Amino acid sequence: NDLNVIPTTIGRYTYFGFQRGQYTGIREYYLDNLVNDFDQNEITSHVPNLVPQDLKTITGTTSEDHIAFLPRNSKEFFLYSYYWNGNEKAMSSWSRHDLECDFIVAFEFIDSDLYLITSEKGYLHLQYMPWEQGLSDGVIFEEGTTGGGFSLIISGLSQSQFNGTYSD
């Protein structure tokens, strides 16, 4: 169950999962300096059926204000993005990312890049996805303007044959 996933601290916040029926809820735990006490917010309250149960990994980056959640034995992960304006969270969003592989073995943010080890047809692949703000995919939305999107580069850094079995 989701009590087995290790909570992750990003900046002054700690994120952890809890079971909600067949899905996972995510709580953001923090010290409220105004009242000198701990408090929490549920960041999945508006998307209660998004994150499946049985999380394997939570990772995040303060460089780009993203937290990624990986369910066990999955080829998809979930990304929570947020923007702080001073002490107020001005904006947040969720997205689901489905990769073309058998499953994601592991992943971790290093600065602005998400590094992933994926398994496909008996081979392990080391890949990365840059999440740096300001990257553009070059899509033209209106004549002469570029979208506010970003480039999603999934780059295979190395490949080796996977011998044996994988187990958590």
DRENFISE-983804 format. One record per residue: residue in one letter; x, y, z of N, C-alpha, C, CB in turn. Coordinates in pm, whole numbers, plus 32768, in hexadecimal, padded with zeros to 4 digits. Glycine has a CB too. Example, Ala and Ser with C-alpha at 12.3 -4.5 7.8 and 13.67 -1.06 7.14 Angstrom:
2
a85277DC7830C84CE7E3E830C85287EB6830C846B7E418389
s85057F1F82C485577F9682CA850A8003831385807FC4823C
This chain:
168
n80537F8980008000800080008058807D80007FA180008079
d801D80F17FFC8067816E7FED80AB819C806D800C81D97FBD
l8097815380D980E1816F81538171813D8146809D812F81CD
n818E80EB80E0821480B480CC826F8110807B820C802F8087
v823881728036828B81CD7FE782D0822E80468236821A7F7C
i834F8249802F839A82A38085837083338068843482918070
p8345837E80CE8323840B80B8839E8457808782EB844C813A
t838684C3803F83F48514800883E885A3803983F385107F6D
t845985D98066845D86648090849986B7802084AE86758112
i845187207FF9847C877A7F8E847088077FC7842787677F09
g84E188497FD984DF88CA801B84B388B780AB8482892C7FD2
r8450890480D6842088F68160839E88A68169840B897E819D
y837D885B81008303880B80FB8325877880EF82AA88388086
t82D38724812E82E0869381238261865E80E382FA865081AE
y827186058081820085CE803581F78538804F820F85EB7F9D
f817E85088069816B8479808080E3844F804D817984578115
g80D983CE802E805E83987FF7800983578062807C83347F8B
f7F88834F80487F2D8304809D7EC782C080437EE783618106
q7E95824E80717E38820080207DAE823F80247E31816F8051
r7D73824C7FAB7CEA827D7F9B7CA3821B7F3F7CE683117F62
g7C6D81B07F787C2B814A7F277C8F810C7EC67BB381857ED9
q7C7281137E457CCC80DC7DDF7D3381437DB07C7B80AB7D67
y7D3881B67DEF7D9182217DC57DE9824F7E397D4082987D8D
t7E4482AA7E1A7E9E82E37E7D7E8183777E8C7F3182CB7E57
g7E7983A37F057E7484327F227F00845F7F4B7E0C84527F91
i7F2084DD7F357FA485127F597F9085877FB97FF585407ED8
r7FDA858380277FD685F08089805B863C80877FB985BA8116
e804F86BF809980C1871A80A180C78748813380B48796803B
y813187248178813F873D820881A787A9821C816686BB8255
y818D880B827281E9887B828381D988BB830C81D188E38215
l823C890A83328238895883AD81FE89E0838C82C5896483ED
d818D8A0183C9814E8A8383B681908AE5841680B38A7D83CC
n81E38B3E83E1822E8B9B843481D68BFF847E82928BE683E0
l815F8C1B844A81068C7D848B80D48C4B8512808F8C9B8431
v80B68BCA851A80838B92859880E68B3385D97FFF8B4A857E
n815C8B25859E81C78ACE85D181938A4185EC82038B0A8651
d814D8A0B8589811589858594811A8943850A8084898985CC
f811388BF850881128876848A808588748451814887E7849D
d807D887883CB7FFC88748387800E882183087FC889038368
q7FA0880482C67FA687B7824A7F3887E281EC7F9B87208267
n7F5387CF816B7EEF87E281027EEC876480AF7F0F886080AA
e7E75873D80857E6C86CE80277E7387097F9B7DE9867A803C
i7EDD86E87F507EEF87237ECB7EA786D57E5D7F83872A7EAA
t7E6686667E827E1986197E207D8386267E367E4085877E26
s7D5886827E8A7CC9868B7EAA7C7386A97E2E7CB286F77F13
h7CAA86F27DCD7C5D87147D547C6D86AC7CE67C88879C7D20
v7CC586487CFA7CD785DA7C9A7CDE85557CE67D5885F07C43
p7C7485307D2E7C7C84BC7D877C8E84367D407C0184B57DD9
n7C71842E7CBF7C7D83B07C747CED83B47C0E7BFA83917C2D
l7D5484057C267DC184107BC57E3483AF7BE37DF6849E7BC2
v7E6A83B47C5A7EE383667C7B7EB982DB7CAB7F3983AF7CE7
p7EE482707C647EBE81EA7C907F0081C57D157EE481847C25
q7ECA815F7D547F0481327DD37F8880EA7DBB7EA180D77E1E
d7FCE80CF7E28804D80877E2980BF80D77DEA803D80027DE1
l80D9814C7E228149819E7DF581CD815B7E168143822A7E34
k822D816D7DBD82B381377DD1831481A67DF982E480F17D53
t830D821A7DB5836F82847DC8832D830D7DC083DE82797D60
i835D83697E14833D83F67E0B83C184407DFF82E884287E87
t83CF84967D9A844984E57D89842285727D5E84A984A37D21
g847885D27D79845686597D5384D086B17D4383FA86957DB8
t84B8872A7D138522878B7CFD84F388157D278550878C7C6A
t8547885B7D72852888E67D91855789417D21856A89107E16
s85A9890D7CC785D7895E7C54856489867BFA863F89117C03
e8504892E7BE8849589467B8B840C89367BCA84A088E97B16
d8406891D7C4B838689107C92832E88A27C59833B89947C8F
h836688297C53831E87B27C25833287417C88834D87887B98
i82CC86EE7C9782D586737CE4829C86057C8C8288867F7D6E
a82E585967C8282B885277C2E829984AE7C86832485037BC4
f823184647C5F820183F27CAB81FD83797C4E8173840D7CEA
l823E830C7C78824782937C2681FE82207C6B82DA826D7C0C
p819281EE7C2D815281767C6281AA80FB7C4580C481637C25
r819E80967C9981EA80197C8881BF7FD27C0781D67FBB7D03
n82207F987BBF82087F4B7B4481B97F9B7ADC81BD7ECB7B64
s81E080167AC68195806E7A6D81F080A97A01815380DE7ABC
k81B580C8798F81FD810E792581D381A1792081E580CB789D
e818981CC7985815F8257798B818582927A1380C682637974
f819583167A1381AC835B7A90815683D97A918242837F7AA3
f814884147B0680F184887B19814684FC7B4B807E84687B7D
l812E85727B11817E85E77B31812586537B6E81C7861C7AB3
y814F86847BE1810C86F37C238167876C7C1280EE86D57CBB
s813587D57BD3818188507BBC813E88C07C0A818888737B23
y818F89197C3F815889847C9181AC8A027C828150895A7D24
y81718A727CA981B78AF27CA4819A8B3E7D24818C8B467C28
w82048B677D6A81F58BB67DE582078C497DC5825C8B887E51
n81AF8C9C7DF981BB8D2D7DF281CB8D5A7E83813D8D727DAB
g82488D687EB182628D837F3D82418D087F8E82128DFC7F6F
n81E98D167FF281C18CA48045813C8C67801881B68CD080D5
e810C8C907FA3808C8C5F7F7280A18C0A7EF5802D8CD47F54
k80648B937EF580698B407E7D80038B7A7E1C804A8AA87E9D
a80358BBF7DB57FE08C077D577FA28BAB7CEF802E8C747D13
m7FE48B3C7CD17FB38AE67C677FEA8A597C7A7FDA8B1E7BDB
s7F9B89F67C537FCA896C7C557F7D891E7BEB7FB9892B7CE3
s7FBB88B17BBD7F79885D7B587FAF87CF7B617F8E88967ACA
w7F6187727B2E7F8686E67B257F8B86BC7A927F23868C7B74
s7FE786627A717FEA862879EB8015859679F6804B8677798D
r7FEC85477994801084B9798D806884A579137F90845E7985
h80D4845879238133844178B6814283AB78A381BD848478D4
d811F837C782C812182EE7809819682D677AB809A82C077C8
l81F7828477D3826E826C7781825D81EC772F82EB826277D9
e82A281E776BF82A18170766B830F8113769C82B4819575D5
c82ED80C176FE8349805F773682F37FF6777C83B180A17799
d83347F8E77AF82E97F2977FA82C57F5E7886833B7EA67806
f83287F9B78C983107FDC794983878033796E82F57F7479B7
i836F809079CA83D880E779FD841180A47A7A83A181797A1E
v849380877A7684D580447AE684EB80A77B58855C80067ABA
a851E811D7B36853D81837B9B8545820B7B5885C181637BE6
f853882757BA8854F82FC7B72857483597BE484D283307B28
e85B783C97BBE85E5842A7C20860084AE7BDB866483F87C6A
f85D7851B7C1A85FB859F7BE8868B85BE7C0F859A860C7C1E
i86D785F57BB3875986327BCF875086BD7B9287D385DD7B95
d874D87217BE9873687AC7BC086B587B37B6E87AF87E27B6D
s86BB87DE7AF0864387F07A9E862187777A48865388677A46
d8671870E7A50865D869A79F9862886227A4986E0867479B3
l85CA85DA7A0D8597855F7A4885DD84EC7A0184FA85557A3B
y862D84A07A4B8673842B7A15862083B07A348703841E7A50
l8611835A79CF85BD82E379DC860B826879AE853B82F2798C
i85F781F979F28624817779C285A6812D799A867981277A30
t859C810B791A852680C578E8854D803B78B884E281157877
s84EF7FE178B685047F5A788584AD7F46780984E47EF078F2
e84ED7F1177A084A37EF3772684E17E7A76E284A07F6D76C7
k84917E1276D184BA7D98768C853D7D6076C384C97DB475F7
g854A7D5F774785C07D23778686397D7E778E85E67CAA773D
y862D7DFA7762869C7E597768867A7ECA77C786BB7E9276DB
l86E07EFA780C86D07F70786187017FE97814871D7F6078E6
h86B98058782086DD80D477DC86E781447844867680F7776E
l87528190783E875F820878908736827D783987F2821978C8
q86D182C67866869B83347817868F83B0786F8612830F77DA
y8680842378318666849C787F860184F3783886E884EB7898
m85BD854278898559859F785785788627789584C6856F7878
p859E868A784485B7870F787D85338757789A860E8765781C
w852B8798790D84B287E1793484D18873794C847487A379B2
e853E88A479178568892D792E8502898F78F685F1894678EE
q84DE89F3794684818A5A791884BF8AA778A5845B8AB9798B
g846C8AD17848849B8B2177D984BE8AD1775D85128B6E7803
l84C68A4B776984DC89FB76F2845E89FF769D850289687716
s846D8A01761B83FA8A0A75C383FC8998756083F78A91757B
d838689657542837E88FC74DE836F89357452830A889F74FC
g836989BA7447836489FB73C582DE89F7738083C789BF736D
v827689CC73C481F189C7738881BD8A557375818F897473E0
i818A8A72730081548AF772E280BF8AF77303816C8B1E724C
f80958B4B736080098B5673857FC48BC473377FFB8B70741A
e80068C3473297FD28CA172D980448CD072807F9A8D157332
e80238D0D7213808B8D3771B680F58D8A71FE804D8D887142
g81718D5C71F581E18DA6722E81F98D9372C281CD8E347214
t81A98D40730781C18D2A739681D98C9673AF814A8D5D73EB
t82228C7B7416823D8BEF743C81EF8BD074BA82D58BD57451
g81C88B5474C7817E8B29753E81D58B2E75B981488A9D752B
g81958B2D762981DD8B2F76A882028AA376D681898B727713
g82028A447679822189BA769C82B489A476B381F1895E7630
f82DB892876B88367890676CB8385888C7678838888EE775F
s840288767662843088057616842F878B766D84BA881F75DC
l83F78722764183F986A5768B845986487642836986667698
i84D386417677853B85F07638854E8574768D85C186407627
i852F85027655854D8487769B85C4844C765284D28423769F
s8634844F769586B18427765686E683A9769787198498765F
g86FF83447646873E82CA767887D282E1768A87248253761A
l880282DD7705888F82F6771E88E48278771188A0833177A9
s88AE8207773688F9818B77278898811777258960817A7799
q88C980A576F88874802F76EF88C87FB6770F883380237662
s88937F5C775F88D97EDF777A88727E71778889307EEA77FA
q889D7DF6776988407D87777288207D6B780388787D09772D
f87A27D52781E87727D3678A587717CA078B786E57D7478BE
n87CA7C6E790A87D07BDF792487997BC579B088637BAA7917
g87407B6579BD87077B477A3E86807B877A4E87647B747AAC
t86587B9A7AC985D57BD37AE485E37C4F7B3985797B6E7B28
y857E7CA17B33857B7D1B7B8585147D077BF2855A7D9A7B31
s85377D2E7C6B84DB7D267CDB84EE7D9B7D3784ED7CA37D26
d84847DD47D6C848D7E407DCE84A87E077E56840D7E957DD0
